[in-house]
Amino acid sequence: MTYRIDSLKAPLLVSWQLTRDCDLACLHCCTDSAPGKRMADEFDAGEAIRFAEQLAHSEIPYVMLCGGEPLIVPHFFRLAETLGRAGIQLKIETNGQTFDDAIAERLARLPVRSVQISLDGATQEVYARQRPGASLEKAHAACRAVRRAGLPLEVTFAPTRFNIHQLEAVIAQARAFGAFRFNTGRLMRIGTAARQWQRLTPSAAQYRTFIATLQHQANPDGVEPIDLRYLPFTIVETLRENLADPPATMLVLPNGWVKVAAVLPLVCADLRRHTLADAWDLYRRAWRDDTTTRLLWSAIEDEARHSEANSWYCALRRACA
Ligand code: SF4
């Protein structure tokens, strides 16, 4: 069988987690991020900039900078500008707590495809229940700053028992801010969310209402159109699609390891030891490896296995040799 990725010389997207450090400690976090959670072996500034230069000289068209919170990384702009000046399209995922006009205006000089801001509630009380200590007004101010600078805005919403009833109101806010896209889906059982699962996970009835609301919101009359993205709705549905067509996305962890898939703990390359081209080759081989197939099926059959996603290890021949 030939996969689409076999014909690609490079990934179509690199999703780069710059750090596990964050200025928030959200209950639903899928990367186990929180204040002071920077990993001891994360890329230092020099390593990160060298990797950004490799990306700049590659044929990769699109890089997503995320975390943790990417904007608290001191060398964030050196990375974004190295990539952007090479013509690479950028997406920035941020909680919006420190995002102001100065940041927006500096980013607006680069080819930014979007800035994605998390709005997990329509009221401060609900938002802060899921994101303790966070300010919804700051997140809203960030949305306004993005649009004032003429940047495309995406909003993301992670549903939990706490906020799921506010979906419609948050979509309305996203429309009012001029977001072109609204991303959501079933809560992922990864990281902090896995540890808080019983407390957070919405009921089946809540999810039925949630999906009905999304379907209703897709084409309502008389309001600004917005691209509602919620399919595939579950990780399991995504994994089934990936088995037939592995994603052309390289997931880079803060220490330069490359993951095979977000939901698997499996690492297939180490960018401290492998070039970008070698890492892409190892990634494509990983999707043909029996270990990957076994772990993917195990994640499809048992959602509880998703909680192992952040216990990274390398079990693939060649990757760790
Ligand atoms: S969900 Fe985002 S903002 Fe919240 S702790 Fe995780 S990385 Fe930080």
Residues whose N, C-alpha, C, O or C-beta is under 5 A from the ligand:
A	BS01	SF4	C22 L24 A25 C26 C29 S33 A34 G67 G68 E69 N95
